[in-house]
């Protein structure tokens, strides 16, 4: 009696590969053709995502403080308007100038990382200038607080002064965070391990601090 041997089924190589995702059986994680680079290009770096979350939280915090100031000022019978120290206007120029120097440093660093090092000597120079301007801003804020206290206007003098101190001190604390970020960027740049995403995240935070201060100054000038 003859035995019939069946031929093994033929497997189409292209069809077989089309069902593979390149991730050990996980599907829909890699685009067709296994182009992992395309997927990575569209995934934001953690530093970028984290900075936007942080800025959103800061925005909500100062929005709540603004709302409290407006409501309290509108319902208060003992509200005393504040004559803002003139140094605050100088501080505004300092923090705007620091944003300009930070953008100049980003261009120099981009040129430096692009290989044109002869055209971008000492790329951290403008970062140091930005850091110095930030420190001068904090020093100016401290001088404004000391000036008001020497005139007898402390935190508990009036509710308007309480809001002034809370808003300016809270902003200064966030500026210290930006100064720490700039110091970190300078250190990484000096060790040639700086990533563009780190520099971009730090720049966004610092520019936000500048815009926030201009907003607070206008708010205090109008309401306080």
C-alpha positions in Angstrom: 0.0 0.0 0.0 1.5 3.3 -1.1 2.0 6.0 1.4 1.3 9.6 0.4 3.6 12.1 1.9 2.1 15.6 2.0 4.3 18.5 1.1 4.8 21.1 4.0 2.8 24.3 3.5 4.7 27.1 1.8 5.2 30.2 3.8 5.4 33.5 2.0 8.4 35.4 3.4 6.9 38.8 2.8 3.6 37.9 4.4 5.4 36.4 7.4 7.4 39.6 7.9 4.3 41.7 7.5 2.8 40.2 10.6 5.9 40.9 12.7 6.2 44.1 14.6 9.9 43.8 15.5 8.9 43.9 19.2 8.7 40.2 20.1 5.1 39.8 18.9 3.8 43.2 20.1 1.9 44.8 17.2 1.1 48.4 16.4 4.3 49.6 18.2 6.5 50.0 15.1 5.3 51.4 11.8 5.1 49.1 8.7 8.6 48.3 7.4 10.2 48.5 10.9 11.0 52.2 10.6 11.7 52.8 14.2 13.5 56.1 13.5 10.3 57.7 12.2 8.5 56.7 15.4 11.2 58.2 17.6 11.2 61.5 15.6 7.6 62.1 16.6 8.0 61.2 20.3 8.8 64.3 22.4 11.8 64.1 24.8 11.0 63.8 28.5 12.5 67.2 29.2 10.1 68.8 26.8 7.0 67.1 28.2 8.1 67.8 31.8 8.7 71.5 31.2 5.2 72.0 29.7 3.6 70.3 32.6 5.6 72.4 35.0 4.7 75.6 33.2 1.0 74.7 33.3 1.2 74.1 37.1 3.0 77.5 37.6 0.4 79.2 35.4 -2.5 77.8 37.5 -0.8 78.8 40.7 -0.4 82.5 39.7 -3.8 82.5 38.1 -5.2 81.5 41.5 -3.2 84.2 43.2 -4.4 86.8 40.7 -8.0 85.8 41.2 -7.5 86.1 45.0 -5.9 89.6 44.7 -8.7 90.9 42.4 -11.5 89.6 44.6 -9.8 90.8 47.8 -9.1 94.2 46.4 -12.7 94.7 45.1 -14.3 93.7 48.4 -11.8 95.4 50.8 -12.5 98.7 52.5 -9.0 99.1 53.9 -7.0 98.4 50.7 -3.9 100.7 50.5 -2.4 101.2 47.1 1.4 100.6 46.8 4.0 102.9 45.3 6.1 100.3 43.6 9.9 100.7 44.1 11.6 102.1 41.0 14.1 99.3 41.0 11.4 96.9 39.8 11.3 98.7 36.5 15.0 98.2 36.2 14.5 94.6 37.0 12.1 94.4 34.1 14.9 95.5 31.7 17.3 93.0 33.2 15.0 90.0 32.8 14.1 91.0 29.2 17.8 91.5 28.4 18.5 88.0 29.9 16.0 86.5 27.4 17.9 88.2 24.5 21.3 86.9 25.7 19.8 83.4 26.1 18.7 83.4 22.5 22.1 84.6 21.4 23.7 81.8 23.4 21.4 79.2 21.7 22.5 80.4 18.3 26.1 80.2 19.3 25.7 76.7 20.8 23.9 75.5 17.6 26.8 76.8 15.5 29.3 75.2 17.9 27.5 71.8 17.7 27.2 72.1 14.0 31.0 71.8 13.7 31.8 75.5 13.0 33.8 75.9 16.1 36.1 78.6 14.6 33.0 80.8 14.3 31.6 80.1 17.8 34.5 80.3 20.3 33.4 80.1 23.9 29.8 79.2 23.2 29.0 79.4 27.0 29.8 83.1 27.2 26.3 84.4 26.6 25.0 81.7 29.0 27.2 83.2 31.7 25.9 86.7 30.9 22.3 85.4 31.1 23.1 83.8 34.5 24.6 87.1 35.7 21.5 89.1 34.6 19.3 86.6 36.4 21.3 87.0 39.6 21.1 90.8 39.3 17.3 90.5 38.9 17.1 88.5 42.2 19.4 91.1 43.9 17.1 93.9 42.6 14.1 92.1 44.0 15.8 91.7 47.4 16.7 95.4 47.4 13.0 96.3 46.7 11.9 94.2 49.7 14.5 95.8 52.0 13.5 99.2 50.8 9.9 98.7 51.6 10.7 97.2 55.0 12.9 100.1 55.8 10.0 102.4 55.1 7.8 100.4 57.5 5.9 98.5 54.9 6.2 94.8 55.9 4.3 91.7 55.1 1.6 92.4 57.7 1.3 96.1 57.2 -1.7 95.9 54.8 -3.3 93.2 52.7 -2.1 94.9 49.6 1.5 94.6 50.8 0.9 91.0 51.7 -0.1 90.2 48.1 2.9 92.2 46.9 5.3 90.1 48.9 3.6 86.8 48.1 3.6 87.4 44.4 7.1 88.7 44.1 8.7 86.2 46.4 6.9 83.3 44.7 8.2 84.5 41.4 11.7 84.9 42.7 11.7 81.3 44.0 10.8 80.1 40.5 13.6 82.3 39.1 16.0 80.5 41.3 14.8 77.3 39.6 15.7 78.8 36.3 19.1 79.8 37.5 19.7 76.3 38.6 18.7 75.1 35.1 21.1 77.5 33.5 23.9 76.4 35.8 23.1 72.8 34.8 23.2 73.7 31.1 26.5 75.4 31.4 28.0 72.4 33.2 26.8 70.0 30.5 28.1 72.3 27.7 31.5 72.5 29.3 31.6 68.7 29.5 30.3 68.4 25.9 27.3 66.3 27.0 24.6 69.0 26.4 21.5 67.8 24.6 19.4 70.2 22.5 16.2 69.2 24.3 17.7 70.2 27.7 18.7 73.6 26.3 15.3 74.1 24.7 13.5 73.2 27.9 15.6 75.5 30.0 15.1 78.3 27.5 11.3 77.9 27.5 11.3 78.0 31.3 13.4 81.2 31.5 11.4 83.0 28.8 8.3 82.1 30.7 9.7 83.6 33.9 10.4 86.8 32.0 6.9 87.0 30.6 5.4 86.1 34.0 7.3 89.0 35.7 6.1 91.5 33.1 2.5 90.3 33.8 3.0 90.5 37.6 4.4 94.0 37.3 1.5 95.2 35.3 -0.9 93.5 37.7 0.7 95.1 40.8 0.8 98.5 39.1 -2.9 98.4 38.2 -4.4 96.6 41.2 -2.0 97.0 44.1 
